[in-house]
Amino acid sequence: MNDGFFKENIFADSVTHTNLVLFILLKEYICSLRLDEVVFRDDDVNRVDMYMYLYNTMKALAHGRIDRLRDIFEAVNFTHPSSVNELLFSGTISLEDDKFLATKESVFGLFLRRFSLGFHQRSFEGMSQFLGSFLKAYDKYTDGRVRISDLTSDPLRSTTSSTRNHTLETSLRIAESIGQLGGQPTTDLKQLDKTLSQFKCLFPNLPAPYYASHLLNTRKRNLTEAERNLLDYFETRMSSEKSEKNLSNICAYMAVAAANMHLSFGHWFRGRCLEKEALKKALESESKSPLSHVKITRNLLNANTEPFRYDGQISCSNLNRSTHVIVTELRTKFWSMVDSGAHPADLLALYFNSPAAMTPLYFAVYLLDLATMWLIYGYPILHTTLLQCVINADCLQPCPISDAVLSTAFAGMIMAFNAAGAVKQALQLARSAETVLYRFAEKSAFLRASLQVELDQALRSRIDMSHCDRLVNALRLFCPWEATLYQAEVERCRGNTSASHDLLQHVIEDVTCRLRDTTACTDSRHHTPKRSDSTDFLSHFEMPTLNGHVPVGGLVRLVQIGVRAQLALVELFLSVGMFTQAEAILDDARCWTNQYKLYAAETSRVLLRQAVAIAQSTFVEPVLTDLDDTLTQLLHQSDVHAQQRGLVFISRLRLRALNGDPERKTFLRLHLEQLWVALEFFRSVDDRRRILDVLVLLATALNASGHVAERNEVAQAFLELRDKYQFGAGFNSEEHISVL
């Protein structure tokens, strides 16, 4: 009988971790039933009939369980290690029946643990393929049968007393899974919308379907339906018997929800008006319970570091807060600390000392925050490593905002591939990620990353500058600040120094003005700088219009943009010999990099400071040690592209700083091999400007080392490539190379 059990088609056609463990549990359950002694004294036929009866009963329950898991978007959870380890590594395993008990010392328990651990040692792709094969085989087996999930949603069963509870549970599950719909292409949104409409028709006084429909329409970018369902949700809540009698509280919560809805649509001014209305209603109530929600909404809308005036009136002891609210408060506090320039140790302590941060459901969200923090502080390698952990963690245990987390992580990986010189892989990853998360607003993250990759490559090759203009205009729809920085670089590549200067100066002034308006700091260095008379001749370019709100990422993101514009402007001043203006900009940049702990930007600022000293012939011998230390720090913090650029940049600085032939020869011999590596890298990404720069350095190094024949070959290659790249005979080999 046991052999026949394992040879059945049901078992053989869909052998996966999930159903194998399930069927083994069923078998163990049946074999361990303590039947009466009378049953065992029956003949073999009766015993087999009893066995098959129990088996068929349990099999039907198993099929229903699998259907239910998939229909409520928990298929991945069913294969997550935490869903079985909690049972497998406990003392016993129980199936809600005191007649069945499998201890971990038994052969069955040992096999089950070994099988589970072996499955989870597979790669994520293997696990996903395993699960997909199981669901495909299960659908093939159950084709043409009535699924249990279809019966529970049948409107004809609405007269039963349990249907209202079922509708409530289903609506809440849909609401909880709204943030995961983008990664589920098999989910029919029209059918989901139809189901919620049926729920609202059957139970017009039940608030949950209205709230789920509000969230669904918000994701579908249907503002009219989202707003209407939100109003219906609060109307049904106020009219219900269990509703809170404090009308001010309900109005405050409604204003907060409406503000968040408008924020998701980018309606900042409307959101601020609703946030003020919510604060007014919260202060009118006796319990003041909505104040915590108002505080979170205020921080999201205003991006301001001033403390909340009514913190003392928020009573946490009287609030029965959900985990979602606690998590949101923690993340809001985290990013407020980042905006105020907190030390990384304080930020890590905030997360690791919070019990909510260790919740498996929100683990991927916190990990993404930490990865973004390290990118801000200038550690892209650690950022990329954590992004891979974020993707794996969220695929195994989807968080409530899984689509946003995965799209942000994949966009970061695309930019990491681009920084490493793997442009083809970056674009391929963008296309692959878009095919998975192809719905809703998360698609914009991939489109923006793809645009930046294409724009970076177009600027490196400089083949078609009009194509760069088109890409910049497309990027302006996603982030006008980023697009303005790229536009300044495009104008500099064209040789239009005045336009590039005006664009960078416009970004710096805009960032300075916003920081002055949104922070409590009144330092004079944050005031809008005035243009000096020496640069007025550059002012004739029409400025782009930037949005009236802080960019995505908060104040620290705004400061990053401002510092990048300052460093680019310093390079521009160096190229035209305006050293005094360059020093003034570097002093302003130091204020921002120190206040907001932008370590990588500070390293680039130090390099440019040393470049100014060399250009002014004030560079002394002891500073060469500082230059080497700066290079070491740059190689430690930066990605591959920045490392190669920094290496070439510092090689040029040292060539100009060294006067004696013996010192120059020693330096060039040490760096000759690294320059060859840099040349190969820039050839792989077709960075034509830097290819010519490296060839100049290589020719100088070979000449100083006495390799005349090799020097002549490199010089000839330089002349041929200069003509091919159409740089012309006016190519200035002394121009400083960007380290941004």
Buried (B, 14 or more C-beta within 10 A) or exposed (E): EEEEBEEEEBBEBBBBBBBBBBBBBBBBBBEBBEEEEEEEEEEEEEBEEBBEEBBEEBBEEBBBEBBBBBBBBBBBBBBBBEBBBEBBEEEEBEBEEEEBEBEBEBEBBEEBBEBBEEBBEEEEEEBBEBBEBBBEBBEEBEEEEEBBBEEBBEEEEBEEEEBBEBBBBBBBBBBBBBBBBBBBEEBEBEEBBEBBEBBBEBBEEBBBBBBBBBBBBBBBEBBEBBBBBBBBBBBBBBEEEEBBEBEBBBBBBBBBBBBBBBBBBEBBEBBBBBBBBBBBBBBBBEBBBBBBBBBBBBBBBBBBBEEBEBEEEBEEEEBEEEEBBBBBBBBBBBBBBBBBBBEBEEBEEBBEEBEBBEBBBBBBBBBBBBBBBBBBBBBBBBBBBBBBBBBBBBBBBBBBBBBBBBBBBBBBBBBBBBBBBBBEBBBEBBEEBBEBBEBBBBBEBBBBBBBBBBBBBBBBBBEEEEEBBBBBEBBBEBBBBBBBBBBBBBBBBBEBBBBBBBBBBBBBBBBBEBBBEBBEEEEEEBEEBEEEEEBEEBBEBEBBEBEEBBBEBBBBBBBBBBBBBBBBBBBBBBBEEBBEBBBBBBEBBBEBBEBBBBBBBBBBBBBBBBBBBBBEEEBEEEBBEEBEEBBEBBBBBBBBBBBBBBBBBBBBBBBEBBEEEEBBBEBBEEBBEBBEEBBEBBBEBBBBBBBBBBBBBBBBBBBBBEBEEBBEBBBEBBEEBBEEBEBEEEBEEEEBBBBB
